[in-house]
Amino acid sequence: MLTELKREAYEANMAVQRHGLINLTFGNASAVDRRKGIFAIKPSGVAYEALSPSAMVLVDLAGKKVEGDLKPSSDAPTHRRLYLGFKKIGGVVHTHSSRATAFAQAGLSIPIFGTTHADYFNGDVPITRKLTSLEIEGSYEWETGNVIVERFLADDLDPLDFPGVLVNRHGPFSWGPTVAKAVEAAVAIECIAHLAQMTLELAPRLKTIEPELLDKHFGRKHGAGAYYGQGKG
C-alpha cells in the first residue's frame, strides 16, 4: 500500500510539472493514506527530472519521517496541517503558478466572474491573512497551514466546495479527495486566475457572477444533484 502511495505522489508531482505549473523546483504534491496515518511527499529541492516513485518521502501525521533517504519537502508541515484540519482530503498540491501567485502576492482573492470558475469553486478563491512576524520567525510552514485552516473556519467554508486557497504573499495550495483531484484543482486555479486577470482588464468594474448561475454550474458537478459526466451508470 505504501509503495502505491509513493507512486501516486510521484505521478502527481510529475503531472503538476507537465501542466506547466512549476518553475525550477518550486512546488510539491503529497498523497495521504488515512488508515495508516502516513503521507508521501516530494523530497526537498530535488529537480523533477531526478524524481522517481522510490524518491518520495513518507511522513506520518505526527510529523515524523518514517521512510526515505532524502529530506521531505520543506512544505511538509503545511501539508500535514491541512491533512489534520481537513479530514476529507486525500492529496495536497502547492505551486507558484504565475497568475495565481500574482493574485496571492497582491493579497487578493480570485473573484468569480463566470461558469469556468463556478465549475470548481462555490465562490471566490479565498485568500488568507498575512502571517505575523512571530509566525514567520517561528514554525513558518506549520503556521502557513494554520492560516489556511483559520481562513476556512472563519467563514465556515467546506474544503471540498473550495478546493484551494491563496496564501497571502506566497501562492496557491490546492487539495481534493485524491491527489489527482488536487492536481486538477491546481490547474483550475491557474486557469481561473488567468481568466479573472483578463476579465478585469476588459471590465474593471464588473460584478461577480449571478448567484443562480453559480449555483447551477457548481451543482452540475458537485453534490447530490450532480449530473455532469457519465456517472456510475
FENPE-V253030 format. One record per residue. N is the residue number from 1. RES is the residue in one small letter. OMEGA is omega in degrees with one decimal (999 if undefined). Layout:
n->N res->RES omega->OMEGA
n->N res->RES omega->OMEGA
//
This chain:
n->1 res->m omega->-178.6
n->2 res->l omega->173.1
n->3 res->t omega->177.1
n->4 res->e omega->178.5
n->5 res->l omega->179.1
n->6 res->k omega->177.9
n->7 res->r omega->179.0
n->8 res->e omega->179.5
n->9 res->a omega->178.4
n->10 res->y omega->-178.3
n->11 res->e omega->178.2
n->12 res->a omega->177.8
n->13 res->n omega->179.7
n->14 res->m omega->178.4
n->15 res->a omega->178.8
n->16 res->v omega->176.6
n->17 res->q omega->-178.8
n->18 res->r omega->179.3
n->19 res->h omega->175.7
n->20 res->g omega->-177.8
n->21 res->l omega->-173.9
n->22 res->i omega->166.9
n->23 res->n omega->-179.7
n->24 res->l omega->177.9
n->25 res->t omega->179.6
n->26 res->f omega->172.6
n->27 res->g omega->-177.9
n->28 res->n omega->176.2
n->29 res->a omega->177.5
n->30 res->s omega->176.6
n->31 res->a omega->-175.3
n->32 res->v omega->167.8
n->33 res->d omega->-174.3
n->34 res->r omega->-177.4
n->35 res->r omega->-179.5
n->36 res->k omega->-178.6
n->37 res->g omega->-176.6
n->38 res->i omega->172.5
n->39 res->f omega->177.1
n->40 res->a omega->-174.6
n->41 res->i omega->177.2
n->42 res->k omega->174.3
n->43 res->p omega->-174.8
n->44 res->s omega->169.2
n->45 res->g omega->-178.8
n->46 res->v omega->-179.9
n->47 res->a omega->-175.7
n->48 res->y omega->-179.5
n->49 res->e omega->178.5
n->50 res->a omega->-177.2
n->51 res->l omega->173.2
n->52 res->s omega->176.7
n->53 res->p omega->-177.5
n->54 res->s omega->179.1
n->55 res->a omega->179.2
n->56 res->m omega->-176.4
n->57 res->v omega->178.3
n->58 res->l omega->-179.2
n->59 res->v omega->177.7
n->60 res->d omega->-174.4
n->61 res->l omega->169.2
n->62 res->a omega->177.0
n->63 res->g omega->-177.9
n->64 res->k omega->173.4
n->65 res->k omega->-177.2
n->66 res->v omega->176.9
n->67 res->e omega->176.2
n->68 res->g omega->179.5
n->69 res->d omega->-175.1
n->70 res->l omega->175.3
n->71 res->k omega->175.3
n->72 res->p omega->175.3
n->73 res->s omega->177.1
n->74 res->s omega->178.2
n->75 res->d omega->-178.9
n->76 res->a omega->178.1
n->77 res->p omega->176.4
n->78 res->t omega->177.6
n->79 res->h omega->-178.8
n->80 res->r omega->179.3
n->81 res->r omega->179.1
n->82 res->l omega->177.6
n->83 res->y omega->178.9
n->84 res->l omega->-176.3
n->85 res->g omega->-176.9
n->86 res->f omega->-168.4
n->87 res->k omega->-175.1
n->88 res->k omega->-176.0
n->89 res->i omega->-178.7
n->90 res->g omega->-179.8
n->91 res->g omega->-179.5
n->92 res->v omega->176.2
n->93 res->v omega->173.5
n->94 res->h omega->176.2
n->95 res->t omega->167.9
n->96 res->h omega->-179.1
n->97 res->s omega->-160.9
n->98 res->s omega->-172.1
n->99 res->r omega->176.8
n->100 res->a omega->178.7
n->101 res->t omega->176.3
n->102 res->a omega->176.0
n->103 res->f omega->-179.4
n->104 res->a omega->-179.9
n->105 res->q omega->177.8
n->106 res->a omega->-178.6
n->107 res->g omega->-175.5
n->108 res->l omega->166.7
n->109 res->s omega->176.6
n->110 res->i omega->-175.7
n->111 res->p omega->-177.7
n->112 res->i omega->-177.9
n->113 res->f omega->-172.3
n->114 res->g omega->-171.6
n->115 res->t omega->175.3
n->116 res->t omega->177.5
n->117 res->h omega->-175.8
n->118 res->a omega->176.3
n->119 res->d omega->-175.5
n->120 res->y omega->-176.0
n->121 res->f omega->179.3
n->122 res->n omega->-178.7
n->123 res->g omega->178.0
n->124 res->d omega->168.3
n->125 res->v omega->-171.9
n->126 res->p omega->175.0
n->127 res->i omega->178.0
n->128 res->t omega->167.0
n->129 res->r omega->173.1
n->130 res->k omega->171.8
n->131 res->l omega->176.1
n->132 res->t omega->177.0
n->133 res->s omega->179.4
n->134 res->l omega->178.6
n->135 res->e omega->179.3
n->136 res->i omega->-177.3
n->137 res->e omega->-178.6
n->138 res->g omega->180.0
n->139 res->s omega->-167.3
n->140 res->y omega->-175.4
n->141 res->e omega->175.8
n->142 res->w omega->179.4
n->143 res->e omega->174.2
n->144 res->t omega->175.3
n->145 res->g omega->179.8
n->146 res->n omega->-177.5
n->147 res->v omega->175.0
n->148 res->i omega->-179.9
n->149 res->v omega->177.4
n->150 res->e omega->-179.1
n->151 res->r omega->-178.8
n->152 res->f omega->177.1
n->153 res->l omega->-176.0
n->154 res->a omega->-178.5
n->155 res->d omega->178.4
n->156 res->d omega->-179.9
n->157 res->l omega->176.1
n->158 res->d omega->-178.9
n->159 res->p omega->177.6
n->160 res->l omega->172.5
n->161 res->d omega->178.7
n->162 res->f omega->-170.3
n->163 res->p omega->178.5
n->164 res->g omega->-176.2
n->165 res->v omega->169.9
n->166 res->l omega->174.8
n->167 res->v omega->-174.8
n->168 res->n omega->-179.3
n->169 res->r omega->-172.1
n->170 res->h omega->-177.3
n->171 res->g omega->-175.1
n->172 res->p omega->164.4
n->173 res->f omega->176.6
n->174 res->s omega->-178.0
n->175 res->w omega->178.4
n->176 res->g omega->178.3
n->177 res->p omega->172.6
n->178 res->t omega->178.1
n->179 res->v omega->175.7
n->180 res->a omega->177.3
n->181 res->k omega->175.6
n->182 res->a omega->175.5
n->183 res->v omega->178.8
n->184 res->e omega->178.4
n->185 res->a omega->178.0
n->186 res->a omega->177.1
n->187 res->v omega->-179.0
n->188 res->a omega->-179.1
n->189 res->i omega->178.9
n->190 res->e omega->176.6
n->191 res->c omega->179.0
n->192 res->i omega->179.5
n->193 res->a omega->179.0
n->194 res->h omega->-180.0
n->195 res->l omega->180.0
n->196 res->a omega->178.9
n->197 res->q omega->179.7
n->198 res->m omega->179.7
n->199 res->t omega->180.0
n->200 res->l omega->175.6
n->201 res->e omega->-179.0
n->202 res->l omega->-173.9
n->203 res->a omega->-173.5
n->204 res->p omega->-176.4
n->205 res->r omega->-177.9
n->206 res->l omega->175.3
n->207 res->k omega->-179.9
n->208 res->t omega->-171.7
n->209 res->i omega->176.2
n->210 res->e omega->-176.6
n->211 res->p omega->-178.1
n->212 res->e omega->177.9
n->213 res->l omega->173.9
n->214 res->l omega->-178.6
n->215 res->d omega->-178.5
n->216 res->k omega->-174.9
n->217 res->h omega->177.3
n->218 res->f omega->-178.9
n->219 res->g omega->177.5
n->220 res->r omega->-175.0
n->221 res->k omega->-170.5
n->222 res->h omega->174.5
n->223 res->g omega->-173.0
n->224 res->a omega->-177.2
n->225 res->g omega->-177.0
n->226 res->a omega->179.1
n->227 res->y omega->178.0
n->228 res->y omega->177.1
n->229 res->g omega->-173.0
n->230 res->q omega->177.8
n->231 res->g omega->-177.6
n->232 res->k omega->-177.1
n->233 res->g omega->999
//
